[in-house]
């Protein structure tokens, strides 16, 4: 049903927004940071970084020390965007509701202090992390939003964990004033439990990715890798099919496989990748450098495992690759069906390798890819979201067409 705002002022301004995120601000940088950065132009944002447990610190002491220092430092910001790193919480909150409740009480105490200190009374509560489902209604927010970005309950093959996360998501789907889903499959699935859910496709910073770069701007680590460069940009984790990457490298020694992003694969898989001289793991790169690296690739790949969890994802890099005009070869992901005319979707290893081989020296679709990506700017996505929020906050300013 179409809605139109009667008044000229149709922007969300001067609002206090508390965003409970699933990631830290700087890494991995994605949809959450893009949307909050745009909203911070006319509103105040308190971005609460990912909640980690004491167990995470024991597993990775170096990163743990950094996070503890940020927690001790407290909130930081510039008057528009504030960042807050929560204290390390109790482990196994995804497996036991009682532990989750305890952790959220600790976070709630911190949030109430920050609300008072920063003057964030009557905020908009914006939840990405379903661990924080129980905080809805607890900070006297004027409106609550649940933004569904992943099917967390299918991420691991543990029935107890999945049951707890399903219960938390059922709760927030019922309690939140507005619910968004970023993929078609998540939308269709959650619509069974929340009929008024809104589907908002992810976006892209088109201006950053579509331009070309002069030679002096290109980092040496990729400039010194000869073509053809077949590349993946993003975190290397359990979602990625390591065996497929190894097959690409062994299929043709002339292909240079470029991996850009943190590698948190199991040690066995990391070691296997190091055995190939034509696999180049360049590690994490600052978000501002990512467009340069993508523009240096000949073929962009998305080698995801075929799993229940991956069935619900729409990789942000899809639109970034397209904005750069790059050919894309991906394993089959249902949410990419609407792009199947410009993305090669593969259901087996042989198809994947054949399509990579096809695109090497046969790339003639640059303009159409950029044209499609230009329709998905983050500004337009955020504007869609803003209008839905305003419709709920100020229903008297809207009329049914």
N, C-alpha and C positions, 0 to 999 in steps of 0.2 A: 504494500500500500504506500503510495507516494505521499510524502509530507513536505510542506513548505513553510519556512519560518516567515512570519508576517513582518517582523521588524528588521531593520537594516543591520543591526548588530547580531550577526550570526556566527561569531567566533567565541570559542571558550577562552576567556581572559580572566586574569587575577584569581585563578583557582589554586588551591593547595592540593597537590596530588602526591599521595604516598604510594610508591611502586614497590611491591615485594617481588623481587626478581629471582630467576633461577641461575643467573650468572653475574659475575662481577662486571664492573663498568667497562674495563679496558679489554677483557678477554674472557670468552669469545665475544667480539663485538657483532651485534646482529639487530634483529627487529626491535627488541626492547629498547636498546639505546637509540636507535633511529627515531622511533616514535617519541620517546621522552625528550630527545634533543629538540625536536620540532615544537613540542608542547611547551618546553621551557622558554621559548621565545616570548610568550605572553602569560605564562603561569609560573608558579613555583613548584619544583619537583624535589621530593625526598626519595632518592633511589636507594633502596635497601638491597645490598648485594646478597649473593647466594649464601644460604645457611649451610655451614659445614659442621661436622661433629669433631669431638676430640680425637676420634679414631683417624680421621683424615689427616690431622696434624702428625700423629704418630707414624702414619704411612709415608708422609712427605714432610719431614721436619723443616726443610728450607722454606717451602711455601707457607708452612704453618707459622713460622716465625714472622714472616712478612705480614700475614693476615692478623696475627695477634698485635703487631705493632700498629696496624691500621685501626684495629678495634680500640686499643688504648688511646690512640690519638683522638678518636671520636669523630664526630661529623665534620666534613669539610665541604666548602662550596663557595659560590660567588654571588649569592643573593637570589639566584634563579634556579640553579641546579645544585643540590646538596647530595653528597655521597656518604653512606653509612655502612660500615662493615660490622655485622652482628658478632657477638662473642661466640666462641666455639661452644656448641651445644652437646647434649647427651647423644650417644650413638644409638643406632637401631630404631630411630623414630619412624622409619618406613615399615617397620615390622610390628610395632606395638603402639596402639593408639594412646595408651597411658603415657608413654615416653613422648609421643608427639604433643600431647596436651601440656606436659611439663615444659617442653622446649618453647612452645608458643606462649606460655605464661611468662617465661623469661623474656622473650622478644617483645611481648606486649608491654611489660614494665619499661623496657628501653624506649619503645615507641611513644609511650605516654610522656616520658620525660622530654623526648625530642619535640613532640608536639607543643608542649608548654614552652620550651626554650626557643623554638623557631617561630612560634605563633602560627602553627598549622591547624588551628581549631577548625572543626567541621570540614575535614578534608574529603577528597575523593579517594577511596581506597581501591587500588588497582592491583589485582593479584594474578601473578603468573605461576607462582609456586603453590601447588595444591597442599603442600605441607601446612600452609598458613590458612587453610580453609576455615578453621575454627576461630580466626580473628575477625571474620565478617560480623559486623554489628558490635564490635567491642571497643572501637575508638571514636564512637559518636560521629561516624562519617555521614555525610549528606547523601552519598550514593556509593555503592560497591560494584566493582567490575571484576569479572573473572575472564581472563584471556587465555583460552586453551591453545597451547602451542605444540603439545606432544601427547601421545598416549602412554603416559608414564607407567600405567599398570601392566603394560605388556613388555616393558623394557627388559625385565629379567624373568627367568623361568623359576619363580618362587611363588607358590600359591599363597602363602601367608602374607608376603609383601604385597602381592597384587590385590588381595582382599582388603588390606588396610587402605591402600591408595584408592581403590574403587569406592570405599566408604567415604573417604575424604572428598573425592570428586562428586559423589552423589550429593553430599552435604552442600558444597559450594554451588553446584548447579541449581540447587533448590533455593539457596539463601541469597545469592548475588542478584543485584538489581538488573544488571546487564551482563550478558555472556557473549563473547566473541570466539570464533574458531578461525584459525589461519589456514586450514586446508579443507578441501571439499570432503575428504573422507572423515575427518574429525567432526565436521559440521553435520554430515549425514548421521553419524553414529550418536553424537550428543543430542541431536534434535529429537530423538526418541524419548529422552528424559527431560529436555528443555525445549519445547516447541518454538519459543520466540528467540532462539539463538540467532546471532548474526554471523554471516560468512564474510570475512575480510581477507582477501588474498594478500600475501606478503608483497613488499615493494622493493625498489632499487634506487640507489642514488645515481640516476642516469648520467648526469653531468660529469660525475667523477670517472665513470667507466668507459664512456663511449669515445673519449678523446684519445688521440695518439700522443706518444711521448718521444721527445728527441733523445738522441743517443746518450748525451751527457747525463740524463736523468735516470738511466737504467742501471740498477745495481750490478756489480761485477759478478756476484754469485750465479745469476741467471744469464747474464750477457756472455759468460765464458762457456755456457753449455750450448753445444751445437744443435741445430735443428735436424730432424723434427722433434719438437718438444711436446710431449703428451703430459698434461698436467692436471693435478687435483689441488684445489684450494680449500682448506678447512681442517678441523681437528681429525686426526687419525685415531680412531677409537674402535670399540667393538662393533660399531655399525658398518665399518668398512671391510670389504672382502679382500683380505691380504693376498689370498691365493690368486685372485684375479689380477692384482697388480703384478705379482710375480710372473704370471703367464704372459702379460704384456711385455715385460722386460725380456723374457726368454724367447718370445716369438721372433723378435728381430733385434739383433744387437745394435742396429743403427738408431733405433727408437730411444730417445732419452726421456725417462719417466721422472717428472718433476713433482715433488710433494711439498706443499707449502702449508705449514700449520704445525701445531703441537702434536707430537707423536706419543700417545698414551696407550698404544697397543701393548699386549703382553710381551714380555722380554723375548720369547721365542720368535714372535713375528717380527719384532724390531731387528733381531739378529738376522733373520732370513732376508730382510730387505737390504741389509748391509752387504750381503754376499754378491750383489749385482753391481758392477761398475757403472751401469747405465741407469741406476736408480739414484736420484739425487734428493735427499731429504733436507730441505733448506730451513726447516723449523718455522717458528712463529715470526710473523712480520706485522709491523704496525698497520692498522687498518688503512691509513693514508697511502701506504705503499702497495696495497693489494691490487689496485687497478693497473699499476705498472707491470706487475708480475703476470697478471692475466693477459695483458696485451702482448706479452712476449711468448705466449703459448701458441702452438699450431693447432692442437686439438685439446679441448677441455673434456675431462671425464668425471663421472660420478659413479664410482664402483661400489655401490652399497650392497650389503647382503640382502637377500630376500627373506625378511622376517616379519612377524606381526607388528613389531614396533615400527620398522621402516615403512610399512604399508601406509602409515598415516602421515608421513613427512612430505614437505615440499621444501627442498633445500634452497636457502637464500641465494646460493651461488648460481642457481639456474638463471635468474634474471640478470645477475652480474655478468655471467658469461655472455648472455644474449646482448646486453648493453654494449659489450666490447666487440660484438659481431662475430664471436667465436663459434665454430661448430661444436656440438655437444654429443657425446656418446654416454648413455646412462644405462644401468640396469633398470628393469621395469619397476616404476613407481606409479601407482594408480593416479596420483594427483597430477602427473605429467601428461596424462592422456590428451588433454586439450592442446598440448604443444607438440603432439606427435608428428605434425607436418614439418616441424623444423628441428626436432630433437630425435635422435635415433635411440629408441627404447629396446633394450635387449633382454631376452629371457634365458640366454645361456652364454657360456664363455666364448664359443666359436663366433656367435653373432657379434659380440662385443669387439673382439679382435678384428673381425672383417670390416666393421664399420669404421674403426680407427684407421685401418689401412686405407679404406675408401677416401676418407677425408684428407689424408696426407697428399697434397697436390691437387685436390678436387674440391676446393672451397669457393663456391660462388653465391653464397646466400647471406653475405655480410649485411647488406642494406635492409633486408626483410627482418633479420634478427634484431637489429637496432630499432627498427620501426615498432616491432612488437613490444620490446622492453620499455620504450618511451611511454607506453600507456600505463605503466605500473610504478609511477614515481611515489616515493614515500610521502610527499606532500599531499598527493591525491588520496592515498590510503588514510592518512591521519585526518584529512578533512572528512572523509566518510565516517570515521570513528567519532569525530567531534560532533557532527550533526546528530548522531544517534544519542550521544550523551546529553546534548542540549535539549533534545526532544524529551528526554526523561526528566531533566532538571527543570525545564521551563515549558511544560506542556501547553500552557496558555498562549505561548507565542507561536504555536503551530496550528495549522488547520488541515483537514483532510481534503485532498484534491479529488 
